[in-house]
Amino acid sequence: MDLERREGEKGDASMDGEVCVNWRGKPCNSTKHGGMKAAVFVLGIQAFEIMAIAAVGNNLITYVFNEMHFPLSKSANIVTNFVGTIFLLSLFGGFLSDSYLGSFWTMLIFGFVELSGFILLSVQAHLPQLRPPKCNMTSPQEQCPEANGFKSTMFFISLYLVALGSGCMKPNMIAHGADQFAKSDPKQPKKLSTYFNSAYFSFCVGELVALTVLVWVQTKSGMDVGFGLSAGAMAAGLACLVAGSGFYRNKPPQGSIFTPIARVFVAAFMKRKQKICPSNSEVLQSTTNRVTSNVVAIGTTRHSNKFR
């Protein structure tokens, strides 16, 4: 019976052409793993993460200008560079997930990176010795020294820890939720549609709370409390992510995407002295078989003048 159960689980993991494993790397069981019960936890991390990052990003220029005493133009550049870095690092996060870590472990690792950034921002905003002296930046009579040295270094480290964590999480949250629905399920399209609608709703709820409640708290109680609430929201999101670890269907990483590309260039370099450059598919196939005897021809690729 135990052997049949294991074979059944193995079949569940690959019957639809997909390979999926649980968080321990063992084959998934379709009755236990995946589905909306698993995707709900992903919706939780998505709502809390966007809540945390939106509250910081939308009120950051106020903190940089009034508290760190950077000029207004420089403050605007700092904020736009921060936001741009988040979206550029999404490419890095997707690459790490697909090639080496998988979406679950990528979100977990970089979620803690983002959380550490929020905590450091909160600590710096709370301790006066980590910020320049109080000064009215809008008064032309006052000369406000901008943050430099250790104060500036700590601020940028904290800020870009948040950018690194958020950037690497963003491409994986929606994808990890969509992975919870097996292709073999005939109701998959309807379930996916429900999930994507729910994902957009969770995104909007997170943004709504961030731009009303958290920004109001930052204005009334101080940026240290606001950054602390963002850290708390991020911690709650990570708790949601970890709570669902026993229900997730995880796609194992496929290895670096650059490896097959490198093989093409290596093969081209090794055959650079080949004298025959055939122009029809039959000669190409026979030449390939003659040059590399270990190549097994499954089918020939028809030539086309489309890109000439």
C-alpha positions in Angstrom: 0.0 0.0 0.0 2.8 2.4 0.8 4.5 1.7 -2.5 1.2 2.4 -4.3 0.8 5.6 -2.4 4.3 6.8 -3.4 3.7 5.9 -7.0 0.4 7.8 -6.9 2.2 10.9 -5.5 4.9 10.6 -8.1 2.2 10.4 -10.8 0.5 13.5 -9.4 3.7 15.4 -9.7 4.3 14.6 -13.4 1.1 13.4 -15.0 0.5 16.8 -16.6 4.0 17.1 -17.9 4.9 19.4 -15.0 7.3 18.5 -12.2 6.3 19.8 -8.8 7.7 19.2 -5.4 6.9 20.3 -1.8 9.1 22.5 0.2 11.2 19.5 1.2 11.9 18.6 -2.4 9.6 15.5 -2.4 6.9 14.9 -5.1 3.6 16.7 -4.6 0.3 15.0 -3.7 -2.6 16.6 -5.7 -5.0 16.1 -2.8 -2.8 17.9 -0.3 -0.7 20.4 -2.3 -1.8 23.3 -4.5 -5.2 24.8 -5.3 -6.8 27.9 -3.9 -6.0 26.8 -0.3 -2.3 27.3 -1.1 -2.8 30.4 -3.2 -4.5 32.2 -0.3 -1.2 32.4 1.5 0.5 33.9 -1.5 -2.3 36.5 -1.7 -1.4 37.4 2.0 2.2 38.0 1.3 1.3 40.1 -1.8 -1.1 42.3 0.1 1.3 42.9 3.1 4.4 43.4 0.9 2.8 46.1 -1.3 1.4 47.7 1.8 4.8 48.0 3.3 6.7 49.2 0.2 4.0 51.6 -1.0 3.9 53.4 2.3 7.6 54.0 2.2 7.8 54.9 -1.5 5.0 57.4 -1.6 6.2 59.4 1.4 9.9 58.8 1.1 10.7 62.2 -0.5 9.3 64.0 2.6 11.7 62.0 4.8 14.7 62.5 2.6 14.1 66.3 2.3 13.0 67.2 5.8 15.0 64.7 7.9 18.1 63.8 5.9 18.3 67.4 4.5 19.1 66.5 0.9 18.1 69.3 -1.6 14.7 68.8 -3.2 16.2 67.9 -6.7 18.5 65.4 -5.1 15.7 64.0 -3.0 13.6 63.4 -6.1 16.5 61.6 -7.8 17.0 59.4 -4.7 13.3 58.4 -4.8 13.2 57.7 -8.5 16.4 55.8 -8.4 15.0 53.7 -5.5 11.8 52.9 -7.4 13.7 52.2 -10.7 16.1 49.9 -8.9 13.2 47.8 -7.5 11.9 47.2 -11.0 15.3 46.5 -12.5 16.1 44.0 -9.8 12.9 42.1 -10.7 14.9 40.7 -13.6 17.5 39.4 -11.2 14.8 37.9 -8.9 13.2 36.1 -11.8 16.5 34.7 -13.0 17.4 33.5 -9.5 14.0 31.8 -9.1 14.0 30.1 -12.4 17.6 29.0 -12.4 18.7 28.3 -8.8 16.3 28.9 -5.9 12.7 28.4 -7.0 10.0 31.0 -6.3 9.3 30.0 -2.7 12.9 30.1 -1.4 13.5 33.3 -3.4 10.6 35.0 -1.7 11.5 33.8 1.7 15.2 34.8 1.5 14.6 38.2 0.0 11.6 38.8 2.1 13.9 38.8 5.1 16.3 41.1 3.2 13.4 43.6 2.7 12.4 43.3 6.3 15.9 44.1 7.5 15.9 47.2 5.4 12.6 48.4 6.9 14.0 47.8 10.4 17.1 49.8 9.7 15.1 52.7 8.3 12.9 52.7 11.4 16.0 52.6 13.7 17.6 55.5 11.9 14.4 57.6 11.8 14.0 57.0 15.6 17.6 57.8 16.8 18.6 61.5 16.5 22.3 60.6 16.4 21.8 58.8 13.1 20.3 61.8 11.4 21.4 65.4 10.9 20.3 68.0 13.5 16.8 69.3 13.3 16.5 72.1 10.8 13.8 73.8 8.7 14.6 73.1 5.1 11.9 75.5 3.8 13.5 78.5 5.6 15.9 80.5 3.5 17.6 81.8 6.6 18.7 78.4 7.8 21.6 76.5 6.4 20.8 72.8 6.9 23.7 70.4 6.6 22.7 67.3 4.6 23.4 63.8 5.9 26.9 62.5 5.1 29.4 59.9 6.3 28.0 57.1 8.4 24.5 58.6 8.5 24.2 58.8 4.7 25.8 55.3 4.3 23.3 53.7 6.7 20.4 55.4 5.0 21.3 54.2 1.5 22.2 50.7 2.8 18.8 50.5 4.5 17.0 51.9 1.4 18.6 49.5 -1.1 18.1 46.5 1.1 14.4 47.3 0.8 14.8 47.7 -3.0 16.7 44.4 -3.3 14.2 42.5 -1.3 11.1 44.0 -3.0 12.6 43.7 -6.5 13.4 40.0 -6.1 10.0 39.2 -4.6 7.8 41.0 -7.1 8.2 38.7 -10.1 7.7 35.6 -7.9 4.6 36.3 -5.9 2.1 36.2 -8.8 4.0 33.4 -10.5 4.1 31.3 -7.3 0.4 31.7 -6.9 -0.3 30.6 -10.5 1.9 27.5 -10.0 -0.6 26.2 -7.4 -3.0 25.2 -10.2 -2.1 22.1 -12.1 -2.4 22.1 -15.9 -4.1 18.7 -15.8 -7.1 20.2 -13.9 -9.9 20.8 -16.4 -11.1 23.7 -14.3 -7.7 25.3 -14.3 -8.6 28.3 -16.6 -11.5 29.3 -14.3 -9.5 28.8 -11.1 -6.6 30.9 -12.6 -9.0 33.6 -13.5 -10.3 33.6 -10.0 -6.8 33.7 -8.6 -5.7 36.6 -10.8 -8.8 38.6 -9.8 -8.1 37.9 -6.2 -4.4 38.9 -6.6 -5.4 42.2 -8.1 -7.9 42.8 -5.3 -5.2 42.0 -2.7 -2.8 44.4 -4.4 -5.5 47.2 -4.3 -6.3 46.5 -0.7 -2.6 46.7 0.2 -2.2 50.0 -1.7 -5.3 51.4 -0.1 -4.2 50.8 3.4 -0.7 52.0 2.7 -1.8 55.3 1.1 -4.4 56.1 3.7 -3.6 54.6 7.1 0.2 54.2 7.0 0.9 57.5 5.3 -1.4 59.2 7.9 0.5 57.5 10.7 3.8 58.7 9.2 2.5 62.3 9.1 1.0 62.3 12.5 3.3 60.1 14.6 6.6 60.3 12.7 8.5 58.4 10.1 10.0 56.1 12.7 6.6 54.8 13.6 5.6 54.6 9.9 8.7 52.6 8.9 8.1 50.4 12.0 4.6 49.7 10.7 6.0 48.8 7.3 8.4 46.4 9.0 5.4 44.9 10.9 3.4 44.5 7.6 6.4 42.8 6.0 6.8 40.5 9.0 3.1 39.6 8.7 3.5 38.8 5.0 6.4 36.5 5.7 4.4 34.8 8.4 1.7 34.2 5.7 4.2 32.8 3.3 5.8 30.4 5.8 2.3 29.3 7.1 1.4 28.0 3.7 4.7 26.2 3.0 3.1 22.8 3.7 0.5 23.3 0.9 2.6 24.7 -2.0 3.3 23.1 -5.3 6.9 24.3 -6.1 8.5 24.1 -9.5 12.1 23.1 -9.1 14.7 25.4 -10.7 15.9 24.5 -14.2 19.5 25.7 -14.1 21.0 28.8 -15.6 19.4 30.0 -18.9 22.9 31.1 -20.0 24.3 27.6 -20.1 22.5 26.5 -23.4 23.3 29.9 -24.9 27.0 29.4 -24.0 26.9 26.0 -25.6 25.8 27.5 -28.9 28.7 29.9 -28.9 31.2 27.2 -27.9 29.9 24.9 -30.7 30.1 27.7 -33.2 33.7 28.4 -32.2 34.7 24.7 -32.3 33.3 24.4 -35.8 34.6 27.8 -37.1 37.0 26.0 -39.5 34.4 23.8 -41.1 34.7 24.2 -44.8 31.2 23.2 -45.9 28.4 25.6 -45.3 25.4 23.8 -46.8 22.3 25.8 -47.9 19.7 23.0 -48.0 18.4 21.0 -45.1 19.4 17.5 -46.5 23.0 18.4 -46.9 23.0 20.2 -43.5 21.6 17.0 -41.8 24.2 14.7 -43.5 27.0 17.2 -42.7 25.9 17.3 -39.1 25.9 13.6 -38.8 29.3 13.3 -40.4 31.0 16.0 -38.2 29.5 14.9 -34.9 28.6 11.2 -34.8 27.0 11.5 -31.4 24.2 13.8 -32.7 20.9 11.9 -33.1 18.7 13.5 -35.7 15.1 13.6 -34.5 14.0 15.8 -37.3 15.3 18.4 -39.7 14.7 22.1 -39.5 13.4 23.5 -42.7 15.4 26.5 -44.0 13.7 29.8 -44.4 14.5 33.1 -46.2 12.4 35.0 -43.7 15.3 36.6 -41.9 17.6 37.1 -44.8 
